[in-house]
Amino acid sequence: MKLSVWTYEGPPHVGAIRVATGMEKVHLVLHAPQGDTYADLLFTMIERRNHRPPVTYTTFQARDLGSDTASLFKKACIEAYERFKPELLLVGASCTAELIQDDPGGLAETLGLPVPVVALELPSYQRKENFGADETFFQIVKTLSRPLERTSEITCNLIGPTALGFRHRDDVLEMTKLLNSMGITVNVCAPYGATPKDIELISQAHFNVLMYPETGEMACRYLERTYSQPFTKTVPIGVGAISDFVKEVSEIVEINTSDANTYSQLPWYSASVDSTYLTSKRVFIFGDGTHAMTAARIARDEIGFEVVGLGCFNREMARPMRKFAATFGLDALVSDDYLEVEKHIQAIAPELILGTQMERHIGKRLGIPCAVISAPVHVQDFPARYSPQMGPEGANVIFDTWVHPLVMGLEEHLLTMFREDFEFHDEAGPSHHAAHSPEKKNQPQVAEADEVSSENKIIWLTDAEKELKKIPFFVRGKARKNTEKYAENNGFSEISIETLYEAKAHYAR
């Protein structure tokens, strides 16, 4: 049902598709009805892929439920192997197919296919998309990896990037540059861009760089237990985190990392004269746990925002998120209900939202600027340009992305504030063509409708509503809410200019 409205994460089989699509020479056979093929759109439309995901659906229909659906699955497996010749076959069931209790793993095992087959157990009604990706990649690593001697040169694996990930493609490039500047070569990047043969070589690296805990932590912990491969705990998003990451790597492999290229212009931008207006701007941050926590650190320590709200939608990150939020003096909001998130935003009235595609829509409705920092995202957050989040260039991108909504919002406010000026009104021509400016036509004055608060039935008089619009957009909502509360508490049925300023004085005490 939630798929019919907004949802932060899809079911776990979408996570499996993200892993399969990110890899090469891998194919997924999914026991699923026709309707579950909607997942293809996520990759071809949002990520702009030029081919559909490597997934074969059994696409059973209602009339098949009374017959042998198991034979449909086995037939789909054989046809998928013969057509695509993968080096690894993944098999699983969608949320709908899970109800009919066929056993994809057991059925595939009876076929005797000449390639490894990984059976995915994805509890669709208990877990969600990020878990599905994490579990799928873990099972692949568990099946294909084998013990190998370490490489002669210092190498690492990049763990966690997938298809449909937020800026994963560019993060891989940026992390490769950063590690190369430290004298470290990337052995394998997985799942993104890896083949099954690459996974077989994963244990020969000296350590693993866990880029995204949501989709790679289970595999990293397995590699640490099985092959004594340590993995990094710091996600290098933001200047401070980059520095901590470099220090952590130097301790793991015991090398001098003084030549690491960590320079970013974010501190310079943050300290510029015109950026001082950013100081103490109240910001609400929400997304997946990894991006939300790194964003909060950047917001507070590197730009000078005041973090007034923080949370994530993936419950697997609830414990570290709550622990981290406590360092900000906040109670973390852990929820996958966008309506609850919207209610929380309304209550704290931030000046900027850092969130997902969901929060972008919420911000539009509430008149609050928003910058996207995390999946789920739409097509505009898969730009053609190089736009990482990690590493030095990622810090530059983050500053631009976050600040622009505030700057443009301020510009919009100034234009609105001067709209009635004789030089700036909508009918005025260019200032250097003043003699040719169009004359104002005598048009009948249309009275501005008095606004009625649907919540408490308090009437805003026209002059008060006009005065309210002079207040900057990023605090206008809070001013309206406080004024209505003041009027209600004092038994006023109408809000005049006097009431507006009385409320302002009241809450300023």
N, C-alpha and C positions, 0 to 999 in steps of 0.2 A: 504493500500500500504506500509506503514512504517513497517509492520510486515514482509515484504519480505526482509528488510535490518535490520540494527541494530536499536534497540529502547530501551530507558531507562525504559519506563513503558509500560505495556500492557494496553488493554482497562479495564474499571472499573470492568467488570465481573470477570477478573482474581483476582482483589482485593477481591471480594466476595468469590471466591474459596479459597483464602488464609485464610480467616476467618473461613469458613466452615471446611476446612481441619485441621486447628489448633484445633478446638473444637471436642468434643465427643458427640455422640447421636444427631447430627445435620445433616440434608441432604438438599442439594440444587437441585432444579429442574430448569434447565436452558433451556429456549426456544431458540434453536440454531440449525444451520445446522451441518452436519457431520464435516465439516472442522474446526469448532470452538473447537472440542475436542482436538486440539493440546495442550491445556493448561495442560492436564494430564501429558505430558512429563516433564513439568517444575518441577513437584513434584517427579515423579518416577525416572527421570534421574539425575536432578541437586541435589535434596535434598536426593536422595537415599531412598525414602520411599518404604516400602515393600508392600504397597497396594495403589490402585489408589484413588484419591480424592473422597469424598462422594458426587458425582455429577451425576445426571441423565440428559442426554441431549435428547431433543425431536428428534434431528437429522432429521429434515425435509429436503426434497430434492426439486429440481426445479419443478418436476411434482406435488408436493403437493401444490404449491403456487396457483394453480387454484382451489383448493378444500378447505376443512374446516381444516385449520391448528390449529384452536382453539381446536378441538376435539382431535388432537394429543397431545396437551399440557395437557388437562384434563386426558387423558388416562395415560400419563407419570407420573402425580402426584399420581394417584390412585395406579399404579404399584409400584412406589417408596415407598409409605407408607406401602403397604402390604409386600413388600420384606424386607425393612430395619427397619421398626418400629421405626422411629426417635421420639425424644421428642420435636423436633422443626423442622419445614419445612420452608426453604427459597425458594422463587420463584422469578424469574427475566428473563430478556431477554438479549441475547448477542447483539453486535453491529449490526450484520446482521439481526437478528430477530426483532430488533427495527424498522426496515424499514417497516415491514408488519403490524405494529400497532395493534397486538393482545394485550390484557390486562392480563398478567399473574396473577396479584393480584386479579382482579375481577373474573377471571375464577376459581382460586383456592378457592375463598370464596364461590362459588356456590356448591362446592363439600361436604361441611360439614364434613371435616376431624376432628377426635377427638384430634388433637394436635394444638398448636398455629401455625399460618402461618404468616410469615413476608414477605410482598411484597416489593421488592427492586426497587426503581426508580433510575436507573443508566444511566445518559445521556452519552451514549458512544461516541458521537461526540463532546462533550464539555469537558469532564473530563477523568481522567485516573486511573491507577491501585491503587495508594495510596489513592486517594479519594474514590474509590470503597470499599476498606477495611475499611476506616474510617467511611463511611456512613453505611455500612453493620453492623458493630459492634454497632454503635450508635442506629440503628433501633432495634437490638436485645435487647440492654439494656433498651431502651424505652418501649419495649413490655413486657419484663419479670420482670424487677425490681419492687420492692414494698417497702414501708416504713417499716423499722425495727428498733428496739432499738440497740444502739451500744453495742458491745461486752464488757464484763467486763474487759478483758485485752486489751492492746493497740494493735490494728490490722490495717493492710492496705491492699489495693488491688494493684496488679501489673497490669497495664493497657497498652495494646498496642502490645505485642508480638504476632506474627502470624506464620503460616507455611510459608516457603520460605523466611523468614526474615534473615538478615545478623547477624549470631551468636545469634539469639534470644534464642535458647534453652539454651545455656551456660550463657547468660546474666541473664536469670531467676534464675538459680542456684546461680550465683555470687551475685545477688541482695538479694536473700533470706538469704544467709550467712551474708551479710553486715547488713541487717535489724535485723536479729536475734542477732547479736553482740550488737545491740542497745537496745535489749529487746523488739523488735517489731515482732509480728507474722504475717505471710501472711495469710489473710482471703481467698481471691480468686485471682488467676492469670488468666487473660482473655485478648483476646480470647484463647490463647494457653493453651491447657489442660483442659479447662473448659467445663462443661456440662450446659444445660439449667437450671437445679436445682441450680447450683452454681451461675448463674446470678441472680436468685431470692434472693440470700443472699448477694448481693454485697453492699447493702446500710448499712449493719451492721458494716462495717469497719469504723475506725475513720478518715481515709484519703486515698487518692489514690496516688500512685506513677506512674506518666506518664512517661513511659520508652521511648516511641517513638511517638512524636507528630503527625507524618504523619498518623499513624493508630489508634490513641486512643484519640486525643484531643477533638473531638466532644462528645464522651461518657463522658469524664471527666467534660466537661463544663455542660453537662446535669445533671450529678450527683451532681455537685456543686449547680446548680440552684434548683434542685428538692429536694435533701436530705441534703443540707448544708454540703456536703463533700468537704473539700478543696483538692487541688491536687498540687503536686510539680512541679515547673517550671524548675528546674535544672536537666539536664541529666548527671548522674555521670560517664562520660567517661573522664579519665585523673585525675591526682592527685589533681589539683586545683579544678576541678568540684566535685570530691568526697568530699572534705572538705566543699565546698559550699552546697552540698546536705545534708550532715550531719547537718550542721548548720540550714538549712531550715527546716528539719524534726523536730529538737529540738524546733524550734519556733512554728511549727504547733501543736505539741502535748504536748509542755511544759515539756519535760523530759531532764534529764542529759544524754548526749550522749558521755561522756568522755571515756567510755569503747568501743566505736565503733572501729572495726578492720579496719583501713584505711591504714595500712602500705603497701607500694609498693616499689619495688626496682628500679623503673624508675628513680627517682632523683639520686640514687647512680650510676646507669649505665650512666646517662647523664653527671655526674661530673667526671667520670673515665678519666684517662689520655688519653687513646686511643680514647675517644669519642670527644676530643677537635676538631678533624678535621671535626666534624659535624657542628660546629658553623658557622652560616651565610650561610649555604647551601641554595640555592634558590629553593623553593618548590612551586608547583602548586597543589591546592586542589580542588577536584570536586566530588560531589556525591549527595545523598539526603541531604536536609537542615540540619537535626540533626547531622549526622555524619560529614558532611563537617565543620560545625561551631565548633564542639567540637575538631575536628582534628586540625583546625587552631590555637586554643588556646594552645593545647599541643605542636604543632610544634614551635610556637613562644616562649611560656613562660616556657616550660619544657624541650625542647631539644635544643633550640637555633637556629632553622632554620629561614630563612627569607622568609616569605610568600609573593610571588610576584604575585599570582593569586588565586582567590577564587570564587566558584560559586556552583550552584545546578541545577538539571534538573526539579524538581517539582515546578511548579509555585505557589502552595499553600504556599510555604515557601519563595517566592520572597521578600516580605516586610521585614521579620526579617533578611533574608540573606543580603539584601542591607544595612540595618541599621548596621548589624554586620560588614560587609566588610568595611564600612566607618571608623570603629575604627582602621583598618589596613592601612588606606589611600588608599583603593582600590575601584574600581567600580566592583560590583559583576557581574559575568557572569551567567545569568539565561537563560538557553536554553536546549531544548531536542533534538537538532540537533548535532550529534557527529562530523559532518564535521566542524561546527562552533567552537566546542570545540578544535578540532585538529588544526584549523587555529590559534586559540588563543594561544595554547601551542607553536606552531612554532614561533609565534611573540615574546613571552617573553623568550623562550629558557631556561626553568628551568633545574636544576640539578637532581630533583626528582619529580615524580608525585605521589600524593596520590589520588586515584580515584576508579572507578568501573572497571568491566570487559572491558568496552569500552576503557577506558584510558590505560588499560594494553596492548591492541592491538595497540593503538596509540603510546605508548611508545616503543613497539617493532619496529614499522616502523621508528620511529625517533631516535632510539638508546638512549632513556632516560629510566633509571630504574623506575619501578612503583610498589607501594604496594597498594593492594586493601583495601579500608576502608568502602565500602558501596555497597549495591545492586544497580544494577543488577550484579550478580556474576555467576560463573560457578561452576562445581562440586568440584574443588580443594579448594574452599572457604567454604565448608562444611566438615571440617576435622573430623576424628574420635576422635582425642584428645580433651581435654577440652581447649577451646580457646575463652574465652569471650572477649568482648570489654569494658564492664562496670566493675566498682569496682576495688579493688586493683590488683587482678590477671589480669584483663583486661588491666591495665596500663602496666604490665610486657609484656603481649602478644603484645601490640601495639609497644613498643620499639623494640622488636625483629623483628617484621614484617616490620617496617619501615626502620630500619637500615640495615638489611641484604641485600636488593638490592644495597645499596650504597657500602657496604663492598665487596660484590661479584663483583660488577662492578669495584671497584678499583683493586681487585685482577686480574681481567681479563685484565685491562689496563696494569698492571705491567708485566704480562705474555707476552702481545703483545709487550711491550716496550723492553723486553730482548730476544725476539724471535730469533734475529740474533746472540746472544751470543753463543760462541762455546759450552757452557755447557747446554744451554736451548733450542736450536733449536729443531725442531720436530723430527729429526732423531737421536738425541743424546740418548744414553742409560742412565741407572742410573749412578749417579756420582761416586758411589763406585765400578762400573764395567767399569771404564774408558778404561781399556786395551781391553775390549771386545765391546766397542761401535762400531756400524756399521759405515763403511766408507761411506763418502759422494760419491755418484755415480755421475759421470759426465753426467749430463742431459742437454739437450739443454735448453738454457735460453729462456723463453717465455717472451717477452716484455709485461710489464703491460700496459694495454690499458689506454690511456689518457681519463680522465673523462670530459664530457661536461655537463655543467649546462644546463638543459632543460629550465630553466627560462630565462636566458640572453645569452645563446650561448657562454659563456666564457669557454675557454679550460684550464684545469688544466694540467700542464706539469707533467711528471712522478715524477721528483724529488720533486716538490712542494706537490703533492699528498702524497708522502711517508713521507715528513716532517709533513704534516697535521695530519697523523695518530699517530704521537708522542704526540700530544696534548691530555690530558685526555678526555675520552669519554663524560663526562658530560658538557664540554664546547666546544667540537669539532664542533657541529652544529652551534653554535653562531660564532665561528672563521671562518668557511666556509662562512657563510652568510655575515659577515662583510668584508671579503676579496673580495668576488665577488662584493659587493656594491662599495668598494674602486676602484676595477679594472674598473667597469662600469663607475663610475664618472670621472675616469681619462683617459678613452678611450683605456684601455688595452684590447686586445683580448685574451691574454694568461696570465696565472698566473704562475710565476716562484717562486723559493724560495725567491728571492729578493722582489718580489711583496708581498708575504705573510708577510715578516717582516716589510716592509714599511707600510702595512695596520695595523699591530699590533702597530707600533709606532704612527700612525695617530690616532687610537682610544684610545690610552693610554694618549693622551694630555688632 
